[in-house]
Every structure is written in C-alpha cells, then in structure tokens.
Amino acid sequence: MRKRFIVFALLMIVSLVLGACGSNSKEAVLKKTSNKWTETKGYDLTAQMEIKSGAEPRTYDVNVWHTKPDFYRVAVAQQGEKDSQMIIRNEDGVFVVTPSMKKTYKFQSDWPKQNSQAYLIGALAEDLKADENAKMTESDKSYVFEVKTRNNHSKMLPYQQIFIDKKTLLPTKVSVLNEAKEEQIVITFKKISLGTSRKGTDYAVEDFSKKGANDKGTTDETATKENATDEKAEGTTTEKENAKDDSGKTSENATGEDKAGTKSVTGDAQAGAEIENPEFQTHYPVLKWDNVKLTDEKTVASADGERRILTFEGDKPFTVIEQAAKTNPLSVPVFAPGDPADLGFTIGAITDNSISWEKNGVSFFIATNSLTREEMVEVASSMVNGEVK
C-alpha cells in the first residue's frame, strides 16, 4: 500500500511539473510580448477596424507605419468611400491630413503617448503593463488579455480584449467593450511586419497632403529591414493565419504663426473632413443624460455661410455649432488647439473646453466649461442628423 501511494505521489508531481512547463504565466507572456512589440526599431501593419455602434456597422481599413523613436503615419479609410484621413507624427510635430479637403492641421501634442490607440502595438503593450488587474485566459492558439482602455473613449468603452497568437506572440485581434462587456469596436490585424525602418523624409506631411496615402507607394517599397531573417520568421502575421485564430461656452483658440510657418486659426477650423456640402441637416446628440436638455436653437448668418447653434442647459451645459465644411484653398498647415481625437468615424481636435471635427461635409464645434474630455467625446459620437432626440 505504501509503495502504491509513493508511485501515485510521484506521478502527480510529474504531471504538475509537465503542466507548468507547458503553459506560461501571465507575467511571462507580458514580458515576452512587451519586449517583442517595443524593442523593434519599427513596424508596418495593416488592419481592419469595424465599429458596431450606430445605426449601421462601419468598416475601415487601417495602415500604420512606425519608426523609432517617434515617427508615425496612420492612414484610415472607410471601405466603399474615396476619402481618407491620416495622423502623422514627424520631427516637426503632429498633423491630421485630409487630402480630399486639402486640409492639414498641426497640433502641439505628444500623441500617441497620452492617448492609447488599439491599432498601435506599442500602445497595446503599454495598456497591458498599466493594468495591474489584467486577466489572462488561454485557448488552443491564443492568449487573451482583458485590460482597461486608456484613451478618450475610456468612460464609454472601458475594457478591451487583446488576442495574442501563441506562436508569433503578436496581436491578432482587439475587441473594445462597453460597460456591459458588449463588443463595440473590433480591430483585426491582417499583417504585422516588425523590424521595418523608414527615413524621416518618408513621413513628410507635404507628400501626403498633396497625394494621399495610397499614392506614396506600398508599405514595402520604402522600408528597409533589420534582422531580416529572424524578424521575418517571427515578426509577421498574415491574413490567412489570423483567420484561424480566435476571434459653459468657451473655447481655446490660437492666434499668430508658429516658427515653422504654420498659420493659426480659431476654433472654426476643425480637424478631419470628407466632402464639401453647402446644404446640410442639423445634427443633434442622442444622450441618456438626466437633467440636460436643448433650450435654444438658432441659425446665424456668417461670412462662411449659415451656422446652426444649439444650446443645451442643465447639469452638464454645452453649445454645439454646425456649418457646412469648406475645402482649404491653401496648402499651408493650420494650427489646431489641443490634441488629435480619434472618434472612430473621423479624427478631430480636443481641448479641455472644446472638441471639433468634420463629417459628411459638416463642420462641428462643441464648447463647454462643464464637460470632461470623455463626456465631450460621448456627445460627439452620439450626433445624428434629423429631429431632436
């Protein structure tokens, strides 16, 4: 009997040891992924972003270039539409470019350091490290982390699930969730190539503002590879591989000119646009806020055309100004206050007291002394055309 007990105990110990060897702890996976995602000199990636909120789901193609230390180019284009937008960071600053409107806005911002984006793998690595309560589960092919988000949408979309391929240790999918843990945004990575580096001139704003993202050449034509053999084997995911995986009323306006010759404008100059449309329907926010209501609505004539002004009062007062968006006859970038704000459907500009953006030929500006940045994003994301909701 004693012999049998000893044999049984030995078998249990062996099985426990083998089980421990066959799986990685959360800390071990975090360390490996962080090193792999952040120590490379640069990367190119392509992804597909689906936004499920709103009347109809929208799908966007996302293309990212990154070269250390701080060069970025993010191109976003809605599928089925001609227009695209880009966020570019180079040695001169941060820019939002909308080629179809001939508009380029310059920001004095440290983007993306303080505003994590799920399509930037370095930002995902920081998200994983920042959440001490991150949870990890496993499937046959993936590590799945649930962590907090760290961006302008964090109040509405506080959680994200990051799927990491066990073989490549690269992300395959990110699901962004609301408070009820319902999927609102899905980013599927089609291809990630680590070890790419580009010259600073490849991030020149002038080239993109004139031609657009698709005329600059493919992501492989201007990139040079480091550690080609090792990185190519370990640092790339393909679409085929991913298919197999689990799935108040004031504004902060700037005047004057900066040293780079960038002209400055007031809050009327918004970041992000699509098509010029001199006739537009008034848009209203759809909010489930208690004690906030529309108290005044008027149309005011200006040199740039009619402006619709909506005044909301209550516990969280704010003002919405809308007018038809116009193309920029100049090719010189204009200064935009605050930071770039990725609203999902477009890229805008946000300060502590205002948020501005353009969409479907309409220019929007929200001014407030009462809303937080997260609440301004919530208002902006809820705007729909038609009657008061």
VENRAKA-V352433 format. One record per residue. N is the residue number from 0. RES is the residue in three letters. OMEGA is omega in whole degrees, 0 to 359 (NA if undefined). NEAR is the number of other ideal C-beta (glycine too) atoms within 10 Angstrom. D_CENTER is the distance of its C-alpha to the mean C-alpha in Angstrom with 2 decimals. Layout:
# VENRAKA-V352433
n=N res=RES omega=OMEGA near=NEAR d_center=D_CENTER
n=N res=RES omega=OMEGA near=NEAR d_center=D_CENTER
This chain:
# VENRAKA-V352433
n=0 res=MET omega=179 near=5 d_center=64.58
n=1 res=ARG omega=179 near=6 d_center=63.44
n=2 res=LYS omega=181 near=7 d_center=62.73
n=3 res=ARG omega=180 near=8 d_center=60.57
n=4 res=PHE omega=180 near=9 d_center=58.58
n=5 res=ILE omega=179 near=10 d_center=57.95
n=6 res=VAL omega=179 near=10 d_center=56.83
n=7 res=PHE omega=180 near=10 d_center=54.49
n=8 res=ALA omega=179 near=10 d_center=53.00
n=9 res=LEU omega=179 near=10 d_center=52.49
n=10 res=LEU omega=179 near=10 d_center=50.74
n=11 res=MET omega=180 near=10 d_center=48.37
n=12 res=ILE omega=180 near=10 d_center=47.56
n=13 res=VAL omega=181 near=10 d_center=46.96
n=14 res=SER omega=178 near=10 d_center=44.64
n=15 res=LEU omega=179 near=10 d_center=42.61
n=16 res=VAL omega=179 near=10 d_center=42.36
n=17 res=LEU omega=178 near=9 d_center=41.38
n=18 res=GLY omega=179 near=9 d_center=38.74
n=19 res=ALA omega=179 near=10 d_center=37.27
n=20 res=CYS omega=185 near=8 d_center=37.31
n=21 res=GLY omega=181 near=7 d_center=35.54
n=22 res=SER omega=180 near=10 d_center=32.41
n=23 res=ASN omega=175 near=17 d_center=30.05
n=24 res=SER omega=178 near=10 d_center=29.39
n=25 res=LYS omega=181 near=14 d_center=25.96
n=26 res=GLU omega=180 near=9 d_center=26.51
n=27 res=ALA omega=179 near=10 d_center=27.56
n=28 res=VAL omega=179 near=19 d_center=24.56
n=29 res=LEU omega=181 near=19 d_center=22.19
n=30 res=LYS omega=182 near=13 d_center=24.21
n=31 res=LYS omega=182 near=14 d_center=24.29
n=32 res=THR omega=180 near=22 d_center=20.61
n=33 res=SER omega=179 near=17 d_center=19.73
n=34 res=ASN omega=184 near=12 d_center=22.36
n=35 res=LYS omega=186 near=19 d_center=21.38
n=36 res=TRP omega=187 near=24 d_center=17.65
n=37 res=THR omega=184 near=14 d_center=18.21
n=38 res=GLU omega=178 near=10 d_center=21.69
n=39 res=THR omega=181 near=21 d_center=21.17
n=40 res=LYS omega=180 near=18 d_center=21.36
n=41 res=GLY omega=177 near=21 d_center=18.36
n=42 res=TYR omega=168 near=25 d_center=16.78
n=43 res=ASP omega=173 near=22 d_center=15.80
n=44 res=LEU omega=171 near=25 d_center=13.96
n=45 res=THR omega=182 near=18 d_center=13.59
n=46 res=ALA omega=175 near=22 d_center=11.92
n=47 res=GLN omega=181 near=18 d_center=12.11
n=48 res=MET omega=178 near=21 d_center=9.75
n=49 res=GLU omega=177 near=16 d_center=12.04
n=50 res=ILE omega=188 near=20 d_center=11.62
n=51 res=LYS omega=179 near=15 d_center=15.00
n=52 res=SER omega=182 near=17 d_center=15.36
n=53 res=GLY omega=183 near=14 d_center=17.44
n=54 res=ALA omega=180 near=6 d_center=20.65
n=55 res=GLU omega=176 near=6 d_center=19.57
n=56 res=PRO omega=178 near=10 d_center=16.84
n=57 res=ARG omega=182 near=17 d_center=14.69
n=58 res=THR omega=183 near=14 d_center=13.67
n=59 res=TYR omega=171 near=21 d_center=11.50
n=60 res=ASP omega=182 near=16 d_center=12.20
n=61 res=VAL omega=178 near=21 d_center=9.72
n=62 res=ASN omega=185 near=22 d_center=11.63
n=63 res=VAL omega=166 near=22 d_center=11.01
n=64 res=TRP omega=172 near=24 d_center=13.85
n=65 res=HIS omega=174 near=25 d_center=14.37
n=66 res=THR omega=180 near=22 d_center=17.80
n=67 res=LYS omega=2 near=13 d_center=18.99
n=68 res=PRO omega=191 near=7 d_center=19.09
n=69 res=ASP omega=177 near=15 d_center=16.34
n=70 res=PHE omega=179 near=19 d_center=15.89
n=71 res=TYR omega=166 near=21 d_center=12.56
n=72 res=ARG omega=179 near=25 d_center=12.00
n=73 res=VAL omega=179 near=25 d_center=8.97
n=74 res=ALA omega=181 near=22 d_center=10.53
n=75 res=VAL omega=180 near=24 d_center=9.44
n=76 res=ALA omega=177 near=18 d_center=12.59
n=77 res=GLN omega=180 near=18 d_center=13.77
n=78 res=GLN omega=181 near=11 d_center=16.66
n=79 res=GLY omega=179 near=7 d_center=19.95
n=80 res=GLU omega=181 near=12 d_center=18.92
n=81 res=LYS omega=189 near=11 d_center=19.89
n=82 res=ASP omega=177 near=17 d_center=17.30
n=83 res=SER omega=175 near=21 d_center=14.18
n=84 res=GLN omega=179 near=27 d_center=11.89
n=85 res=MET omega=165 near=24 d_center=10.98
n=86 res=ILE omega=181 near=24 d_center=9.68
n=87 res=ILE omega=171 near=25 d_center=12.63
n=88 res=ARG omega=177 near=22 d_center=13.94
n=89 res=ASN omega=184 near=18 d_center=17.65
n=90 res=GLU omega=180 near=8 d_center=20.79
n=91 res=ASP omega=180 near=17 d_center=21.01
n=92 res=GLY omega=180 near=18 d_center=17.79
n=93 res=VAL omega=185 near=21 d_center=14.28
n=94 res=PHE omega=168 near=25 d_center=14.27
n=95 res=VAL omega=186 near=30 d_center=12.59
n=96 res=VAL omega=173 near=28 d_center=14.80
n=97 res=THR omega=186 near=25 d_center=15.90
n=98 res=PRO omega=184 near=21 d_center=18.95
n=99 res=SER omega=178 near=16 d_center=20.47
n=100 res=MET omega=182 near=20 d_center=20.94
n=101 res=LYS omega=183 near=15 d_center=21.91
n=102 res=LYS omega=174 near=26 d_center=19.66
n=103 res=THR omega=179 near=26 d_center=18.13
n=104 res=TYR omega=180 near=27 d_center=17.04
n=105 res=LYS omega=181 near=23 d_center=17.40
n=106 res=PHE omega=167 near=22 d_center=16.10
n=107 res=GLN omega=191 near=14 d_center=17.95
n=108 res=SER omega=174 near=21 d_center=15.05
n=109 res=ASP omega=176 near=12 d_center=14.42
n=110 res=TRP omega=5 near=20 d_center=10.64
n=111 res=PRO omega=189 near=23 d_center=9.02
n=112 res=LYS omega=184 near=11 d_center=12.01
n=113 res=GLN omega=182 near=11 d_center=11.87
n=114 res=ASN omega=186 near=20 d_center=8.29
n=115 res=SER omega=176 near=22 d_center=7.18
n=116 res=GLN omega=187 near=23 d_center=4.11
n=117 res=ALA omega=178 near=26 d_center=6.11
n=118 res=TYR omega=174 near=22 d_center=6.50
n=119 res=LEU omega=188 near=20 d_center=8.02
n=120 res=ILE omega=175 near=25 d_center=11.39
n=121 res=GLY omega=177 near=19 d_center=12.60
n=122 res=ALA omega=177 near=18 d_center=10.13
n=123 res=LEU omega=177 near=25 d_center=11.26
n=124 res=ALA omega=178 near=21 d_center=14.74
n=125 res=GLU omega=177 near=18 d_center=14.51
n=126 res=ASP omega=180 near=23 d_center=13.46
n=127 res=LEU omega=181 near=21 d_center=16.50
n=128 res=LYS omega=187 near=15 d_center=18.74
n=129 res=ALA omega=184 near=12 d_center=17.93
n=130 res=ASP omega=180 near=17 d_center=18.99
n=131 res=GLU omega=181 near=7 d_center=22.75
n=132 res=ASN omega=179 near=7 d_center=23.13
n=133 res=ALA omega=179 near=16 d_center=20.94
n=134 res=LYS omega=178 near=11 d_center=22.79
n=135 res=MET omega=170 near=18 d_center=23.43
n=136 res=THR omega=182 near=11 d_center=25.17
n=137 res=GLU omega=166 near=14 d_center=26.33
n=138 res=SER omega=182 near=12 d_center=27.09
n=139 res=ASP omega=188 near=8 d_center=29.16
n=140 res=LYS omega=188 near=15 d_center=26.42
n=141 res=SER omega=162 near=20 d_center=23.44
n=142 res=TYR omega=181 near=23 d_center=22.66
n=143 res=VAL omega=179 near=16 d_center=20.50
n=144 res=PHE omega=169 near=24 d_center=19.00
n=145 res=GLU omega=183 near=17 d_center=18.11
n=146 res=VAL omega=177 near=20 d_center=16.45
n=147 res=LYS omega=174 near=15 d_center=15.03
n=148 res=THR omega=181 near=21 d_center=11.40
n=149 res=ARG omega=181 near=18 d_center=10.89
n=150 res=ASN omega=183 near=21 d_center=8.51
n=151 res=ASN omega=181 near=27 d_center=9.44
n=152 res=HIS omega=191 near=24 d_center=9.74
n=153 res=SER omega=178 near=17 d_center=12.00
n=154 res=LYS omega=180 near=14 d_center=15.13
n=155 res=MET omega=183 near=18 d_center=14.50
n=156 res=LEU omega=189 near=24 d_center=12.64
n=157 res=PRO omega=186 near=15 d_center=14.30
n=158 res=TYR omega=173 near=19 d_center=14.54
n=159 res=GLN omega=174 near=26 d_center=13.09
n=160 res=GLN omega=182 near=19 d_center=15.35
n=161 res=ILE omega=180 near=25 d_center=14.90
n=162 res=PHE omega=184 near=21 d_center=17.47
n=163 res=ILE omega=179 near=26 d_center=19.08
n=164 res=ASP omega=183 near=21 d_center=21.82
n=165 res=LYS omega=182 near=14 d_center=25.06
n=166 res=LYS omega=184 near=10 d_center=26.44
n=167 res=THR omega=185 near=18 d_center=23.70
n=168 res=LEU omega=176 near=18 d_center=21.83
n=169 res=LEU omega=180 near=24 d_center=18.52
n=170 res=PRO omega=176 near=29 d_center=15.79
n=171 res=THR omega=182 near=24 d_center=16.46
n=172 res=LYS omega=171 near=22 d_center=14.29
n=173 res=VAL omega=175 near=24 d_center=11.93
n=174 res=SER omega=179 near=23 d_center=12.89
n=175 res=VAL omega=191 near=23 d_center=11.32
n=176 res=LEU omega=174 near=17 d_center=14.45
n=177 res=ASN omega=183 near=15 d_center=15.95
n=178 res=GLU omega=179 near=10 d_center=18.98
n=179 res=ALA omega=181 near=7 d_center=21.27
n=180 res=LYS omega=176 near=11 d_center=19.43
n=181 res=GLU omega=183 near=12 d_center=18.75
n=182 res=GLU omega=181 near=14 d_center=16.02
n=183 res=GLN omega=179 near=20 d_center=13.55
n=184 res=ILE omega=177 near=20 d_center=10.64
n=185 res=VAL omega=176 near=19 d_center=11.68
n=186 res=ILE omega=179 near=23 d_center=10.21
n=187 res=THR omega=181 near=22 d_center=13.39
n=188 res=PHE omega=181 near=26 d_center=13.84
n=189 res=LYS omega=181 near=19 d_center=16.62
n=190 res=LYS omega=175 near=18 d_center=17.53
n=191 res=ILE omega=179 near=23 d_center=16.88
n=192 res=SER omega=177 near=21 d_center=19.37
n=193 res=LEU omega=175 near=26 d_center=19.95
n=194 res=GLY omega=177 near=21 d_center=22.25
n=195 res=THR omega=175 near=23 d_center=21.28
n=196 res=SER omega=183 near=18 d_center=21.79
n=197 res=ARG omega=176 near=19 d_center=21.86
n=198 res=LYS omega=178 near=12 d_center=23.83
n=199 res=GLY omega=180 near=11 d_center=22.50
n=200 res=THR omega=178 near=9 d_center=23.78
n=201 res=ASP omega=180 near=18 d_center=21.42
n=202 res=TYR omega=180 near=22 d_center=18.63
n=203 res=ALA omega=184 near=14 d_center=20.88
n=204 res=VAL omega=184 near=20 d_center=19.24
n=205 res=GLU omega=182 near=11 d_center=22.50
n=206 res=ASP omega=183 near=17 d_center=22.38
n=207 res=PHE omega=182 near=21 d_center=19.09
n=208 res=SER omega=179 near=21 d_center=19.97
n=209 res=LYS omega=189 near=13 d_center=23.27
n=210 res=LYS omega=186 near=12 d_center=22.57
n=211 res=GLY omega=186 near=20 d_center=19.01
n=212 res=ALA omega=188 near=21 d_center=17.01
n=213 res=ASN omega=181 near=12 d_center=19.53
n=214 res=ASP omega=183 near=10 d_center=22.52
n=215 res=LYS omega=182 near=18 d_center=21.70
n=216 res=GLY omega=181 near=12 d_center=22.93
n=217 res=THR omega=184 near=10 d_center=21.65
n=218 res=THR omega=181 near=18 d_center=19.67
n=219 res=ASP omega=187 near=10 d_center=22.99
n=220 res=GLU omega=184 near=8 d_center=25.21
n=221 res=THR omega=182 near=14 d_center=24.32
n=222 res=ALA omega=174 near=20 d_center=23.19
n=223 res=THR omega=186 near=13 d_center=25.83
n=224 res=LYS omega=171 near=17 d_center=26.05
n=225 res=GLU omega=180 near=13 d_center=27.06
n=226 res=ASN omega=191 near=14 d_center=29.09
n=227 res=ALA omega=185 near=10 d_center=28.97
n=228 res=THR omega=183 near=8 d_center=31.11
n=229 res=ASP omega=185 near=11 d_center=29.57
n=230 res=GLU omega=180 near=19 d_center=25.90
n=231 res=LYS omega=181 near=13 d_center=26.36
n=232 res=ALA omega=188 near=10 d_center=28.02
n=233 res=GLU omega=192 near=15 d_center=25.66
n=234 res=GLY omega=182 near=21 d_center=22.29
n=235 res=THR omega=169 near=18 d_center=21.56
n=236 res=THR omega=180 near=21 d_center=20.60
n=237 res=THR omega=180 near=12 d_center=21.52
n=238 res=GLU omega=180 near=12 d_center=20.89
n=239 res=LYS omega=179 near=9 d_center=24.40
n=240 res=GLU omega=183 near=18 d_center=23.90
n=241 res=ASN omega=182 near=22 d_center=20.78
n=242 res=ALA omega=181 near=11 d_center=22.81
n=243 res=LYS omega=185 near=10 d_center=25.19
n=244 res=ASP omega=173 near=20 d_center=22.86
n=245 res=ASP omega=180 near=15 d_center=22.25
n=246 res=SER omega=NA near=12 d_center=20.06
n=247 res=GLY omega=195 near=12 d_center=27.79
n=248 res=LYS omega=178 near=16 d_center=27.30
n=249 res=THR omega=177 near=12 d_center=26.56
n=250 res=SER omega=179 near=20 d_center=23.93
n=251 res=GLU omega=184 near=13 d_center=23.30
n=252 res=ASN omega=181 near=15 d_center=24.33
n=253 res=ALA omega=176 near=18 d_center=25.01
n=254 res=THR omega=179 near=9 d_center=28.07
n=255 res=GLY omega=178 near=8 d_center=29.76
n=256 res=GLU omega=177 near=12 d_center=28.61
n=257 res=ASP omega=187 near=15 d_center=26.98
n=258 res=LYS omega=182 near=6 d_center=28.68
n=259 res=ALA omega=180 near=11 d_center=26.77
n=260 res=GLY omega=180 near=8 d_center=28.13
n=261 res=THR omega=180 near=21 d_center=24.98
n=262 res=LYS omega=179 near=15 d_center=26.19
n=263 res=SER omega=181 near=16 d_center=25.15
n=264 res=VAL omega=175 near=17 d_center=24.81
n=265 res=THR omega=182 near=12 d_center=24.85
n=266 res=GLY omega=179 near=23 d_center=22.31
n=267 res=ASP omega=178 near=15 d_center=23.42
n=268 res=ALA omega=184 near=22 d_center=21.26
n=269 res=GLN omega=177 near=25 d_center=17.81
n=270 res=ALA omega=178 near=30 d_center=14.66
n=271 res=GLY omega=180 near=31 d_center=13.55
n=272 res=ALA omega=171 near=29 d_center=16.25
n=273 res=GLU omega=184 near=22 d_center=17.92
n=274 res=ILE omega=178 near=16 d_center=21.73
n=275 res=GLU omega=185 near=13 d_center=24.45
n=276 res=ASN omega=186 near=13 d_center=26.25
n=277 res=PRO omega=178 near=11 d_center=29.11
n=278 res=GLU omega=183 near=8 d_center=29.82
n=279 res=PHE omega=175 near=18 d_center=27.29
n=280 res=GLN omega=176 near=14 d_center=27.50
n=281 res=THR omega=178 near=17 d_center=26.71
n=282 res=HIS omega=180 near=19 d_center=23.61
n=283 res=TYR omega=177 near=20 d_center=23.89
n=284 res=PRO omega=175 near=21 d_center=21.68
n=285 res=VAL omega=187 near=14 d_center=22.34
n=286 res=LEU omega=175 near=16 d_center=22.54
n=287 res=LYS omega=180 near=7 d_center=24.61
n=288 res=TRP omega=176 near=15 d_center=25.58
n=289 res=ASP omega=175 near=9 d_center=29.24
n=290 res=ASN omega=171 near=8 d_center=31.21
n=291 res=VAL omega=183 near=18 d_center=28.80
n=292 res=LYS omega=177 near=12 d_center=30.20
n=293 res=LEU omega=183 near=15 d_center=30.35
n=294 res=THR omega=181 near=11 d_center=33.46
n=295 res=ASP omega=177 near=10 d_center=33.54
n=296 res=GLU omega=182 near=13 d_center=32.42
n=297 res=LYS omega=176 near=9 d_center=33.74
n=298 res=THR omega=182 near=11 d_center=33.45
n=299 res=VAL omega=178 near=10 d_center=34.12
n=300 res=ALA omega=177 near=8 d_center=35.15
n=301 res=SER omega=180 near=9 d_center=33.70
n=302 res=ALA omega=181 near=4 d_center=34.12
n=303 res=ASP omega=182 near=12 d_center=30.86
n=304 res=GLY omega=182 near=14 d_center=31.90
n=305 res=GLU omega=173 near=14 d_center=31.72
n=306 res=ARG omega=174 near=17 d_center=29.35
n=307 res=ARG omega=182 near=18 d_center=28.89
n=308 res=ILE omega=180 near=17 d_center=28.75
n=309 res=LEU omega=180 near=20 d_center=28.13
n=310 res=THR omega=179 near=15 d_center=29.21
n=311 res=PHE omega=181 near=23 d_center=28.34
n=312 res=GLU omega=183 near=14 d_center=30.53
n=313 res=GLY omega=181 near=14 d_center=31.12
n=314 res=ASP omega=182 near=9 d_center=29.62
n=315 res=LYS omega=184 near=18 d_center=26.27
n=316 res=PRO omega=176 near=17 d_center=27.20
n=317 res=PHE omega=179 near=25 d_center=24.95
n=318 res=THR omega=178 near=19 d_center=25.50
n=319 res=VAL omega=176 near=23 d_center=23.64
n=320 res=ILE omega=182 near=20 d_center=24.61
n=321 res=GLU omega=172 near=23 d_center=24.09
n=322 res=GLN omega=181 near=22 d_center=25.55
n=323 res=ALA omega=178 near=17 d_center=25.44
n=324 res=ALA omega=180 near=28 d_center=23.01
n=325 res=LYS omega=176 near=17 d_center=24.88
n=326 res=THR omega=181 near=12 d_center=24.38
n=327 res=ASN omega=181 near=19 d_center=24.82
n=328 res=PRO omega=180 near=6 d_center=28.24
n=329 res=LEU omega=178 near=10 d_center=27.53
n=330 res=SER omega=182 near=11 d_center=25.53
n=331 res=VAL omega=176 near=13 d_center=25.16
n=332 res=PRO omega=176 near=25 d_center=21.77
n=333 res=VAL omega=183 near=17 d_center=21.92
n=334 res=PHE omega=176 near=21 d_center=20.84
n=335 res=ALA omega=180 near=31 d_center=18.27
n=336 res=PRO omega=173 near=25 d_center=18.60
n=337 res=GLY omega=185 near=23 d_center=16.10
n=338 res=ASP omega=172 near=20 d_center=12.52
n=339 res=PRO omega=179 near=26 d_center=9.63
n=340 res=ALA omega=178 near=26 d_center=8.01
n=341 res=ASP omega=181 near=25 d_center=5.03
n=342 res=LEU omega=183 near=20 d_center=7.57
n=343 res=GLY omega=181 near=20 d_center=6.73
n=344 res=PHE omega=177 near=21 d_center=9.95
n=345 res=THR omega=178 near=24 d_center=9.60
n=346 res=ILE omega=181 near=23 d_center=8.60
n=347 res=GLY omega=178 near=30 d_center=11.17
n=348 res=ALA omega=184 near=24 d_center=12.94
n=349 res=ILE omega=172 near=27 d_center=13.81
n=350 res=THR omega=178 near=20 d_center=16.92
n=351 res=ASP omega=184 near=13 d_center=19.00
n=352 res=ASN omega=183 near=22 d_center=20.95
n=353 res=SER omega=171 near=26 d_center=18.98
n=354 res=ILE omega=182 near=29 d_center=15.94
n=355 res=SER omega=179 near=28 d_center=16.15
n=356 res=TRP omega=175 near=25 d_center=14.68
n=357 res=GLU omega=181 near=27 d_center=16.38
n=358 res=LYS omega=178 near=20 d_center=16.52
n=359 res=ASN omega=176 near=15 d_center=19.47
n=360 res=GLY omega=180 near=17 d_center=21.57
n=361 res=VAL omega=178 near=23 d_center=21.36
n=362 res=SER omega=183 near=23 d_center=20.38
n=363 res=PHE omega=176 near=23 d_center=19.49
n=364 res=PHE omega=177 near=24 d_center=20.10
n=365 res=ILE omega=178 near=29 d_center=20.40
n=366 res=ALA omega=182 near=22 d_center=22.66
n=367 res=THR omega=170 near=23 d_center=23.68
n=368 res=ASN omega=189 near=12 d_center=25.44
n=369 res=SER omega=185 near=15 d_center=24.94
n=370 res=LEU omega=170 near=22 d_center=21.37
n=371 res=THR omega=177 near=13 d_center=18.90
n=372 res=ARG omega=180 near=20 d_center=15.36
n=373 res=GLU omega=179 near=14 d_center=14.34
n=374 res=GLU omega=176 near=19 d_center=17.16
n=375 res=MET omega=177 near=24 d_center=16.29
n=376 res=VAL omega=178 near=26 d_center=12.86
n=377 res=GLU omega=178 near=19 d_center=15.04
n=378 res=VAL omega=182 near=22 d_center=17.47
n=379 res=ALA omega=184 near=24 d_center=15.16
n=380 res=SER omega=184 near=19 d_center=13.68
n=381 res=SER omega=186 near=18 d_center=17.34
n=382 res=MET omega=176 near=22 d_center=18.88
n=383 res=VAL omega=178 near=13 d_center=21.14
n=384 res=ASN omega=180 near=12 d_center=24.04
n=385 res=GLY omega=185 near=10 d_center=27.58
n=386 res=GLU omega=178 near=8 d_center=29.71
n=387 res=VAL omega=181 near=11 d_center=29.10
n=388 res=LYS omega=NA near=11 d_center=27.71
